[in-house]
Amino acid sequence: MKTAAIITLASFLAVSVVRAAPAERLENYTNKTVLVFTPHPDDDTFAVGGTMALLAKNRNRVVVVIYTNDNKGSYDQDMTSERLARIRKAEEEASCAVLGIPKENLIWLGHDDGELEYVPPKLLCGQVTKIIRQYRPDAILSVDPGESYERWHKSDHRMAAFNTMDAVRAAEFHLYYPEHLLVDKLQPYMITNFYFFYATTNDANYVVNIDATMELKVEAITKQVSQFEPAVTKYRPDWEAEPLKKLKEFYHGDQEKKDGHYVEMFRHASTFNQK
């Protein structure tokens, strides 16, 4: 029995190693479906806007799922949560339009900024499980739930990371949220390609060259006016020329590079516990 168990474990590990490398490069996808899960309506653009633009350019269906309405992050005391949510929604739609993703491909879960951890876990997991079963993606892009990351990042990011992977697990088995099958006729679905962003440098194992879409990414970032000064302190819907120029210069300089090329870094995995 011990020998058989060792052989079985060795076989499992061998399969896991083989599956660790994607069969097809993400940036070579064509006519596929990719779900992007983002805690706030800006993390997707800041983290993986170049990759999203590449996917859209290659005729893939990119669907962005936004966990929160980002309705708290302003120092402007004349701002209300309701107004800020409308502003952030319009900015996200404008950013995604630059990247080639229509607003019809944005799914808003609508939870309050900074309060994702207070949403009933079964409800939150069920929302995302249903989306996965509905869209049946070839890959998922999401915040990295790895342990080095979870120790320090803010709560919405942690919760989005953990909840997305909890939903991935649930989506495989029909006895999780059985109403999806019985009522909505959505079949279970298994995903084997995960690309985690905001991965730590030591964990990142997958690089996407975004030279071809870097300018689109920077332009998309500029649509997030309310995320930057001076609009954070006192909201205004547009940029003055000099701050806009400085912002673009900053992101050209700040964007990660490898071998002289602009890149976005991910941790790719094909099973739940791979690093």
N, C-alpha and C positions, 0 to 999 in steps of 0.2 A: 504493500500500500504506500509506503514512504517513497519507494522508487517511482511508482506511478504518479504520485503527487508532484515529485520533483520534475518529472518529464512534462507533466501538464503545465506546471508553472513556467518552465523554460519555454514551452511552446507559446504560452500566452505572452511572455516578455518579448519573444522574437517577433510575434505578430504586432505588438505594440510599437516596437522599434521601426518596423517596416511602415506602419501606418502613420508614424510621426511626420514623415515628409509628405506634403500634398502631392497628389497624383498630377495635378495641373496647377501651374502658377496662378495665383489670384489675379494678377495683373493681365493674364492672358484669357481670362474668362470672356466668353461671348454668349449672349442670349441666355444667361443664367439669372438666378434670383439671389440677392444678397440682402440680409437683414442687418441693419446697423442699430444697435441699442445705445442710446446716449442718456446720461443722467439729466442733462440740461440742454436747452437749445443753443448750444455753442460748442460743447465738448467735441461733437462730431467734426465740425469744421476745423477747430484748432488742432485736433489730434490726427484726423485721417482725411481731411478735405482733399488732399491730392489723390489719394487712393479712390475716394468716392468719385472724383471727377474722371479718373481713368476708367473705372467700371461703367460709369454712365456713357462715356465716349465710346466704349466697346459694345454698346447696345445691350447692356445688362439692365435688369429691373432692380434698382436700388430702392429699398424701402427703409425709411428712418423712423424708429420708434423712440419717442421722447418721453421719458418717465415723468418729468416735472414741467410746470409752466414757468419756472424761474422767476417767481413773482415777489422776491424779497430783496434781491441784491442791488439796492440803490441807497445812496446817502441823501438823496433829495427828499427833504421832509414835506414837499408838496406832492410827492408821488404817492399813488395808492397801489395796492397789490393788484387790483383789477386792471388798472391802466398799464402797469408794468407788464402784466401777463400778455396784454394785447400787443405791446411794443415788441416784446421778445418773440412772440409768435410771428409778427410781420418780418422781423429781422431774420429769423430762421428760414422763413419762406424765401426771402431775398437771397440769403447765402446759398441755399440749396439750388435756387434757380441758376445762379452763376455756375454752380458745379454740374448743372445739367439734370437736376432732379426736380420734377414738378411737385407742386404743393399737394397734389393728389396722392403722392407717395409718402406723405408725412402722417404718422399716426401719433396723436397726442393722448397720452394716458391721463394727463391733467392733474397730477398730484402737486401739492404745494411744495415750493422750494424749501429745502432743508428739513422736510418732515417725512421723507420717504420711509424712514425706519418706523414711523408710527402708523403706517398703512397696515391693515390686517394682512399678515403674511399669506394666508391662503387665497385671499382676494388678489393680491399683487401677483403671486405666482400663476394663478389661474388666468389673469389677463394676458400674460406673456405666453403661457402655454397655448392658449387659443390662437394667438397670432402666429406662432410657429407652425401649428397644425394647419392653419389656413394658408399660409404662404409657402410652406415646405421649401425652405431656402437651401441652396447649395453650400452656403457658408454664412457664418455669423461673425460680425465685428462687434466687440463689446469691451468694456472696461475690464482689465485684468483682475481676476479675483485671487491672484497669487498671494501667499502669506506675507511676503516682503512689502507688498503694496498695501494690504489691508490695514497694517499697523498704523499708518500715518494719515491716510487720505480722508477727506471729509465724508460725512455720513451718506449723502445721496450717492456718491460714487461707490462706496462699499456696498450699499444696498442694491444698487443697480447691477453691480458685478455679481453678487451672490444670487440675487433673484433670477437673473438671466440664466445662469447655469442650473439653478433649481428647476426652472421651467424647461430647459433642454432635457433634463432627466425625466421630468413628468410627461413631456410630449411623447416619449417613446412607448409608454405603457397605457393601455386603454383604461385601466382601473383608476388612474389619476384623472380627475375631472371627467367621469364617464358621460356626463351630460353633453360634452363636446361631440361624442360619437352618437349618442342616443337621440339628441335633440337637433344638433347642428350638422350631423353627418360628416364630421371631420375625423378622418382616420389618424391613428397614431403616426408619429414621424420621428425618424432618427437622423441626427446631424453628426457628421464626422469631421467637419472643418471649422475650427475656431481660430479667429485672429484677434488676439487681445491687445488693445492699445493701452497707453499709459503703463506699459510694462517697465520694470526696472531694467537698467542697462545690462545687468548680468543675466537677466531672464530672456531678453529679446533674442530671437533666433531666426527672424524672417525680416527681410529688407525689401521694400518696394521703392524703386526709382521713380521719383515724381517730377523729374526735370520737365516733362512735357506738360504738366498741369500745375506747376508751382505758381505761375502767375494767376491762374484761376483761384487757387487756394488763398493767396494773399488778397485778391479782390473780394472773395467771399468773406474773409475775416473782416474787411472794412465795412461790411454791411451790419456787423454787430456793434453799432454805434454806442448803444447804451451800456456795453460792457467795459468801456474805456473812459478815461478822463478826457475832456471835462464833463462828459454826459453822466458819469456815475454820480458826481457831486451835485450837478444841476443839469437836469436832462435837457438835451437839445437833439433834434433828429438828424443833424447833418454834421459835416466836418468843415473846419477851416483848413485852408490849403497847407499850412506848415505842419500842424499836428498830423494830418493825413500822410504827408510825405514822410514824417518821422516814423509813423506806425509801419508803413510799408518797408522802410529801411530796416527797422527793428526785426520784422519777421523774415526778411531775406537773410539777415545775419544770424537770427536765432534758430532757423530751421536746421534740423540735424543734417549732416552731410557725411558721405562715405565715398572715398576715392574721388573727391571733387564733384560729386553729384548730390542733388537734393534727394533726401530719402525720408520715408516714414518707417518706423520700427514697430514690429509686432512680436508677440510670443505666439507662435502657431502651435496648436495641439489638435489631436484627433481623438483623444479620450479625456475623461474627466480629470485624471490626476497627473497628466504628463507635465513636465517642466520644459 
